[in-house]
Every structure is written in C-alpha cells, then in structure tokens.
Amino acid sequence: MKIPLIVFALAAFVSCASGGDVNHEETTIDPALAAKLDTAIFASGCFWCTEAVFERVKGVEDVVSGYSGGTTSNPTYEEVGAGRTDYAESVRVLFDPEVVTYEELVEMFFASHDPTQLNRQGPDIGKQYRSAIFYRTAEQQKTAKKVIGKLEGSGKYDKPIVTEITRFSSFYEAEDYHQNYYELHPNQPYVASVSRPKVEKFMKEYKHKLKDQYKD
C-alpha cells in the first residue's frame, strides 16, 4: 500500500505490496454446492484484510483477492498499486444464499471498513483503495442502496458515505502471493498493525455470523 508522508508507526514502513512469492491452494467446491452459490464483489481498501473478513463468515465458500472497476485487460499489482489504472483492490465472494444473504454481506462489508473515507482506507491512499460495491444484478444494486439508506438514517456516521455503487464489468484475480495473505503471514508488520485490528473488531461484532473455527 502507499506509504503516508508522515510515519507514525512501524506499519507505515511496510505495504500491502511487500509480500513474497507464496503459492496458494485452489479451493475445491462440491459441484452440487457450487450450482447454488451466488457471487458478490466488494472493495474496501487492502484486499488482504477484506479477504480475511469474508473468509470468516459462515456461508461463504470461497474468497479471492483481485481487481475490479477498471477497463484495461489483465492489470498487474504494480499497475493497480501505482494508481495507473481505474481498478480497485477487490474481493470476489462466493456464498450460499441459504446460509448468508447478500444483504447481510453488504452490512458486514460496511461494518468492516470506513465508508466515509474517499479513495483511501487508513494509511492506504488512492482510488485503488476506494470503497466500492460492484453489483451483478439489479437486485444487488437495490440491496446495496437499501443498506446505505439505512446506515445514513441511523446516524452512525458523522460524514457522508462515499461508497461507489457500480455495475460489475470484470474481475481479474490478483497474483498468487496475495491470496490468503493474512493467514499465511500473520506477523507481517502491515498485517499485524493494520489488518489484524480490523479483522478482530469485525469478528467481535459479528461473532454470531462466524464459521465455527473462528468463534473461539
């Protein structure tokens, strides 16, 4: 991730781009289950954290980090991270709507980041770190706007929600070393200082929605 000009903590010396080459295992999903899964695409800053949040949700079968919201073909992390494209770091979430609904996922999306920050999340600055929901159907668009309306009416935020609601066009999977990064590198300074507090806060708030292995 982009480094702030003024460094306040060790996390500022590292970035979401500083991982090494690590292979990840492909998730195998039973064909019968795969047939009933739905897909959601979210962007909320560094995809290491966003992926880890949704991986913990009961009913989510697979989460892949990648890039969405741009127009060029086959973007690389170097291009996206430097802000040379219109892509945002995003995640593709495959979920079982009989276990967790799209509306619940949207609610968790908002709960796991600050949707009032324009083109940034914490120390990560740029349009590639924007808050965005890439809807795949008219129903998903309606649901996203419904949740935003409820949040705006709740008085939870003292600033406007700036989350982009955009029709999905494409998703490119990120390089292998970005996948499952939070789990593979728990002591990496950025993960420990920036990602972990966000994930742990989410887990505390949504304990009732977590997979069993993440409840203790």
C-alpha positions as CSV (number, residue, x, y, z in Angstrom):
1,M,0.0,0.0,0.0
2,K,1.1,3.6,-0.4
3,I,3.2,5.0,2.4
4,P,2.0,8.1,4.2
5,L,4.3,11.1,4.1
6,I,4.5,11.2,7.9
7,V,5.3,7.9,9.6
8,F,3.6,7.3,12.9
9,A,4.1,3.6,13.3
10,L,6.0,0.6,12.1
11,A,3.1,-0.3,9.8
12,A,3.9,2.7,7.7
13,F,7.2,1.1,6.7
14,V,5.5,-1.8,5.0
15,S,2.8,-2.1,2.5
16,C,0.2,-4.4,1.0
17,A,2.6,-4.9,-1.9
18,S,5.5,-6.2,0.2
19,G,4.6,-9.9,0.3
20,G,6.9,-12.6,-1.1
21,D,6.0,-15.2,-3.7
22,V,3.8,-17.7,-2.0
23,N,1.7,-20.3,-3.7
24,H,-1.8,-20.8,-2.6
25,E,-4.1,-23.8,-2.8
26,E,-7.1,-23.7,-5.0
27,T,-10.4,-24.1,-3.2
28,T,-12.4,-27.2,-4.3
29,I,-16.1,-26.8,-4.1
30,D,-18.6,-29.7,-4.4
31,P,-20.4,-29.3,-7.8
32,A,-23.8,-29.7,-6.2
33,L,-23.0,-26.8,-3.8
34,A,-21.3,-24.7,-6.5
35,A,-24.5,-24.8,-8.5
36,K,-26.4,-22.8,-5.9
37,L,-23.7,-20.3,-4.9
38,D,-24.0,-16.6,-5.6
39,T,-21.2,-14.0,-6.2
40,A,-20.5,-10.7,-4.6
41,I,-17.8,-8.2,-5.5
42,F,-16.5,-5.7,-2.8
43,A,-13.7,-3.3,-2.5
44,S,-12.7,-1.8,0.9
45,G,-9.1,-0.9,0.9
46,C,-6.3,-3.5,1.1
47,F,-7.6,-6.8,-0.1
48,W,-5.6,-8.8,2.4
49,C,-7.9,-7.5,5.1
50,T,-11.1,-7.7,3.1
51,E,-10.4,-11.3,2.1
52,A,-9.8,-12.3,5.7
53,V,-13.0,-10.7,6.9
54,F,-15.2,-12.6,4.4
55,E,-13.3,-15.9,4.7
56,R,-14.6,-16.0,8.3
57,V,-18.3,-15.7,7.5
58,K,-20.5,-18.7,7.8
59,G,-22.0,-19.5,4.3
60,V,-19.0,-18.0,2.4
61,E,-17.4,-20.8,0.4
62,D,-14.5,-19.0,-1.3
63,V,-12.9,-15.6,-1.4
64,V,-10.4,-14.5,-4.0
65,S,-8.4,-11.2,-4.0
66,G,-8.3,-9.3,-7.3
67,Y,-9.0,-6.2,-9.2
68,S,-12.3,-4.8,-10.3
69,G,-13.7,-1.4,-11.6
70,G,-11.3,-0.8,-14.4
71,T,-11.3,-1.2,-18.1
72,T,-7.8,-2.4,-19.2
73,S,-7.1,-6.1,-19.7
74,N,-5.0,-8.1,-17.3
75,P,-3.9,-5.5,-14.8
76,T,-0.9,-6.2,-12.6
77,Y,-0.5,-5.3,-9.0
78,E,2.3,-2.9,-9.9
79,E,-0.1,-1.0,-12.2
80,V,-3.0,-1.0,-9.8
81,G,-0.9,-0.2,-6.8
82,A,0.7,2.8,-8.5
83,G,-2.7,4.2,-9.4
84,R,-2.1,3.8,-13.2
85,T,-5.5,2.1,-13.7
86,D,-9.1,2.6,-12.6
87,Y,-9.1,-0.7,-10.8
88,A,-9.7,-1.1,-7.1
89,E,-8.3,-3.9,-4.9
90,S,-11.3,-6.1,-4.6
91,V,-12.5,-9.5,-3.5
92,R,-14.8,-12.0,-5.2
93,V,-17.0,-13.7,-2.6
94,L,-18.8,-17.0,-3.4
95,F,-21.5,-17.6,-0.9
96,D,-24.5,-19.8,-0.2
97,P,-27.6,-17.5,0.0
98,E,-29.4,-20.2,2.0
99,V,-26.9,-19.6,4.8
100,V,-25.9,-15.9,4.5
101,T,-27.8,-13.4,2.3
102,Y,-26.4,-10.7,0.0
103,E,-27.9,-8.1,2.3
104,E,-26.1,-9.5,5.3
105,L,-22.8,-9.5,3.3
106,V,-23.3,-5.9,2.4
107,E,-24.0,-5.0,6.0
108,M,-20.7,-6.8,7.0
109,F,-18.9,-5.0,4.2
110,F,-19.8,-1.6,5.7
111,A,-19.0,-2.8,9.3
112,S,-15.5,-3.9,8.3
113,H,-14.2,-0.6,7.0
114,D,-14.8,3.2,7.0
115,P,-17.1,4.0,4.0
116,T,-16.8,7.8,4.6
117,Q,-13.1,7.9,3.5
118,L,-12.9,8.9,-0.1
119,N,-10.2,7.0,-2.1
120,R,-8.4,5.7,0.9
121,Q,-8.5,3.4,3.9
122,G,-6.3,4.4,6.8
123,P,-2.7,4.7,5.6
124,D,-3.6,3.5,2.1
125,I,-4.3,6.4,-0.2
126,G,-5.5,6.3,-3.8
127,K,-8.5,5.4,-5.9
128,Q,-7.3,1.8,-5.9
129,Y,-8.3,1.7,-2.2
130,R,-11.7,3.1,-2.7
131,S,-14.9,1.8,-1.0
132,A,-17.0,0.1,-3.7
133,I,-19.7,-2.4,-4.3
134,F,-19.8,-3.9,-7.8
135,Y,-23.3,-5.2,-8.3
136,R,-24.0,-8.0,-10.7
137,T,-27.8,-7.8,-10.8
138,A,-30.5,-5.1,-10.4
139,E,-31.4,-6.8,-7.1
140,Q,-27.9,-6.5,-5.7
141,Q,-27.9,-2.8,-6.7
142,K,-31.2,-2.3,-4.9
143,T,-30.0,-4.1,-1.8
144,A,-26.7,-2.1,-1.7
145,K,-28.7,1.2,-1.9
146,K,-31.2,0.0,0.7
147,V,-28.4,-0.8,3.2
148,I,-26.8,2.6,2.6
149,G,-30.1,4.3,3.2
150,K,-30.5,2.5,6.5
151,L,-27.0,3.5,7.6
152,E,-27.4,7.1,6.6
153,G,-30.7,7.2,8.6
154,S,-29.1,5.6,11.6
155,G,-26.8,8.5,12.4
156,K,-23.9,6.0,12.7
157,Y,-21.6,8.2,10.7
158,D,-20.9,12.0,11.1
159,K,-19.7,12.2,7.5
160,P,-21.4,11.1,4.2
161,I,-21.0,7.6,2.9
162,V,-18.9,7.8,-0.2
163,T,-19.1,4.1,-1.3
164,E,-19.2,3.7,-5.0
165,I,-22.1,1.6,-6.3
166,T,-21.1,0.4,-9.8
167,R,-22.3,-2.2,-12.2
168,F,-19.8,-5.1,-12.3
169,S,-17.8,-5.4,-15.5
170,S,-14.8,-7.6,-14.8
171,F,-12.7,-9.2,-12.1
172,Y,-9.1,-10.2,-12.5
173,E,-7.6,-12.5,-9.9
174,A,-4.6,-11.0,-8.1
175,E,-1.2,-12.6,-8.2
176,D,-0.8,-15.9,-6.2
177,Y,1.2,-14.3,-3.4
178,H,-1.7,-12.0,-2.5
179,Q,-4.1,-14.9,-2.0
180,N,-4.8,-15.9,1.7
181,Y,-2.0,-13.5,2.6
182,Y,-3.5,-12.6,6.0
183,E,-3.4,-16.3,7.1
184,L,0.0,-17.1,5.7
185,H,1.8,-14.0,7.1
186,P,0.2,-13.2,10.5
187,N,3.4,-11.5,11.7
188,Q,4.0,-9.3,8.6
189,P,4.1,-5.7,10.1
190,Y,1.2,-4.4,7.9
191,V,-1.0,-7.4,8.7
192,A,-0.2,-7.2,12.4
193,S,-0.6,-3.5,12.8
194,V,-3.3,-2.6,10.3
195,S,-5.2,-5.7,9.1
196,R,-5.4,-7.7,12.3
197,P,-7.2,-4.9,14.4
198,K,-9.8,-4.5,11.7
199,V,-10.4,-8.3,11.4
200,E,-10.6,-8.8,15.1
201,K,-13.0,-5.9,15.5
202,F,-15.2,-7.4,12.9
203,M,-15.1,-10.8,14.5
204,K,-16.1,-9.4,17.8
205,E,-19.1,-7.5,16.3
206,Y,-20.3,-10.4,14.1
207,K,-19.4,-13.4,16.2
208,H,-22.9,-14.8,15.6
209,K,-22.1,-15.0,11.8
210,L,-18.7,-16.6,12.0
211,K,-17.7,-20.1,11.0
212,D,-17.3,-22.4,14.0
213,Q,-13.5,-22.4,13.8
214,Y,-13.3,-18.7,14.2
215,K,-15.7,-18.4,17.2
216,D,-13.1,-19.2,20.0
